Amino acid sequence: MSDAVRTKLGAVSTATLTTVLMKRGLRNVFIRGIHKINPQAPRLVGPAFTLRYIPAREDIDHLGVFGDLNHPQRRAIEECPQGAVLVIDSRKDHSAASAGGILITRLFKRGAAGVVTDGGFRDTPDIASLPFAAYHAAPSAPTNLVRHHALDINQPIGCGDVPVYPGDLMVGDNEGVVVIPAAMAEEVANEAFEQTVFEDFVEERVRAGQGIFGLYPPNEGTAAAFAVWRKEKGR
């Protein structure tokens, strides 16, 4: 992902992105049922690095497994690249944590762009104190081993019923998280950025009392007015 694409994706809303993706036939791109733990944390933009959980089994998932240096959850934390987003398939099960404050802090310190799970995190008061984009469904105090078996990393997963492939672009704001297929990230970023500039113009007009007919979508007069406005605003 180029710096230009990252900058543009960081300046557009998930709502706009879902519309731009729908124009390309993609409707299932918004991860449902999650929110950002710290609303003041930076926006989320980065390629997906994935971790998949399956249901835990009592004879396998015990506290001793964390001593294994090849444990997939621990490896995911230490191998997630700088600037990437760790995306966790927890099967929408937040009855036990997908990870806790220490691991999320480690991701933050390693330079990850954020973390997303369709399950829950523990130690959420600690996570909420970080300037780090962490999304989950609900707080969950029990350790992941109660419900989750970490199986593999950086393979295709489902998160909140949305398919996520390694390298897909994850974009999050205070509304939620959108998944953009890597192959179309640049064109989606460019169109979404342009749409955002136009919608800022529309928002300004609506706040001034103008009606939406002929404005949104625009007629010829609105298109001409937008061109003048954009030049004046330097956008």
Secondary structure, 3 states (H helix, E strand, C coil): CCHHHHHHHCCCCHHHHHHHHHCCCCCCCEECCCEECCCCCCCEEEEEEEEEEEECCCCCCCHHHHHCCCCHHHHHHHHCCCCCEEEEECCCCCCCEEECHHHHHHHHHHCCCEEEECCEECCHHHHHCCCCEEEECCCCCCCHHHCEEEEEECCCEEECCEEECCCCEEEECCCCEEEECHHHHHHHHHHHHHHHHHHHHHHHHHHCCCCCCCCCCCCHHHHHHHHHHHHHHCC
